[in-house]
Amino acid sequence: MWIFYDMKRLLSYIQPSYAKINLFLYILNKRGDGYHNIYTLFSKITLCDYIILEKSDTFKIICNMPDVPIDERNLIYKTYNILSKRYGLKDYYKVYLIKNIPTGSGLGGGSSNAATFLNMICSYEELVLSLEEKADILSLLGSDTSFFLYDNPMIGCGKGEKLYNAFKLPFFYILLVIPPTSISTSLIYNDRDLTLTPEASSVKIHDLRGICDVVKYMYNGFEDIVYQKYPFILAIKESMEYLGARKAMLSGTGSAVFGVFSSRQLIEKAFYYMSLKFRGSRIYTLINI
């Protein structure tokens, strides 16, 4: 019996931190605060980082990726500082951050880490916060961070922080290719060639009953700019579609490209050929959550 109890306790100290894709992303207009209003559909995918906590004498982050900051630039660190100032946390923690989601890939890894860490700390400190209070904390860190508090797809408006329940998405296979290139979100947003979509022209999404409906709505307003600056990313998209993706697309501002497939046989074949053609890239077969 004690073995079962210890296993439950161990699992409570290890949590997955899932990546996301944007199944559509419209850039509507520039706001007075310098940001852009967007209209997007967030969905988690099965690629994830892992966060492990243990109590310590000081707060410290240990990460397996040397290019990930482990000081106060890290969103986990910022989350801990905000919680300490607001609620006076009882303990310090050593945070083991096992990264699989590359930075600058448009998959929301840092935002996901912050939200996952926030939920873990609230559990350990027995800190009872409402969803609204958690979202308020995460809004100080980024526009898409609050999405990762939810277990289901969400429509994002405003800067991405205004979230509305989306319906359950149909199951589909995802081939994800992440080239060894980081793309600056701010540079892409401020590019002079960025094309805005009038709000009236953005789609109003309805029930998605199958993969055909998913493909019909897939869109990313950043694709033209990114493909112009990084032609090899366009080559990834075109190769996926040639190998059987119903549609392939940039996620967020990139650099990751994902393709939607209707069968395991097709995606396994595509994985094999993409692995040969794009040897420097990370390539995953995944599903949506």
Helices and strands as residue ranges (DSSP letters): H 2-12, E 14-30, E 36-56, E 60-63, H 75-87, E 92-98, H 109-124, H 131-139, G 145-149, E 154-157, E 162-165, E 173-178, H 185-189, G 199-201, H 211-217, E 219-220, H 223-229, H 231-242, E 247-250, E 257-261, H 264-277, E 282-287
